Amino acid sequence: MSAGNSIGKDFVFTCFGESHGKCVGAIIDGCPAGLSFWKKDIQLELDRRIPSKREIVSARVEKDSVEILSGVFEGRTTGAPICALTRNRDARSSEYRQTKDLLRPGHADYSARIRYRNFNDYRGGGRFSGRMTVAFIMAGAVAKKLLRRFNVNIAAYTVAIGGIELRREPTIDEIERRFDNPVRCPDPDTAKIMEEAIMNAKAEGDSLGGIVQCIATNVPPGLGQPIFDSLDADLAKMLFNIPAVKGVEVGAGFKSAEMKGSEFNDFYSIREGKITTLTNNAGGIQGGISSGMPISIRVAIKPTSSIGKKQKTVDLSRMKDTIIEVKGRHDPCIVPKAVSVVESSIALILADHMLRAGAIPKVLAEE
């Protein structure tokens, strides 16, 4: 039985480490030999994870300097497992030791204690912390570099924070500039309003959630292994492994429940000798298999659980009701950080399914 630390069949991602442990890392097994790859390919993804405006994110500042321990030699992947990690150098655990018996609302403190019979690392949430998504990004950097070799591109961006929503389709150029502002929204005017909302919530000792949109283009048709390894099922599973995710929509998603069949169905057409559809309500996946249309996914991100407001909870050491004020350094909104994590998560699944379908060879030809 799997311990739950790995995902994928041909492109396997294993995550290790804890929030306040020595490091967080990723092992990628199954990456084809011959891919041009350097440490900077991972470092670039890590660097853009955290917005430059520190006021809207946690005061915990990890430099996240990546170390590649195996699987890459002289700028090429070797076909051996790739092991990459980054050290935790700015963890402060004292606050967690003082309140380890107080269950933090919104966190996995109680469920983890029950599951692991008090042997779990409770500091900063341990394995259940958003810090673990750094490993997703390191593994995702490998997957994205591999996918780009085959002209598959993935772009995620913020469409909503705290009820403030981008209500138009951004242009390709706008999406390309999504990392130019701290909230990763392609529309600068909407981004400013979102940023103000985050700062207001922070001033109140509260937090906000939001929605991340992701588009994957040039995905070949025919990816997916129905019934139980369907492409959309595997994408949803991977995305739900992101700690803050509480909902996933493919294509029209929940809006499809309000539509008629004549409105939802994507009509077929031939354009430049290729089969295409006039709309994309299915989100690029039909019957669990990619259709060749862009894969479109929306991900709901909950508000950060650690907030400064007083909250009702239980003291397990005394088995009594009590009040908790969560201390420490926390993000008033984790949506901006989640953008890179969503991109990486989708890249991991697409790379796996392209390998499984034979769309990517086990050893790459020389470039």
Secondary structure, DSSP 4 states (H G I P E B T S, - for coil): ---S-EE-SSSEEEEEE-TTSSEEEEEEE-PPBT-B--HHHHHHHHHHHS-S-GGGS-S------EEEEESEETTEE-SSPEEEEEE--S---HHHHHTTTBPPTTSSHHHHHHHHTT-S--GGGGGGSGGGHHHHHHHHHHHHHHHHHTT-EEEEEEEEETTEE--SPPPHHHHHTGGGSTT--SSHHHHHHHHHHHHHHHHTT--B-EEEEEEEESPPTT--BTTTB-HHHHHHHHHHTSTTEEEEEETTGGGGGGS-HHHHS--EEEETTEEEES--TTTTEETTEE-SSPEEEEEEEPPPS--SS-EEEEETTTTEEEEE---S---SB-HHHHHHHHHHHHHHHHHHHHHHTTSS-SBPPP-
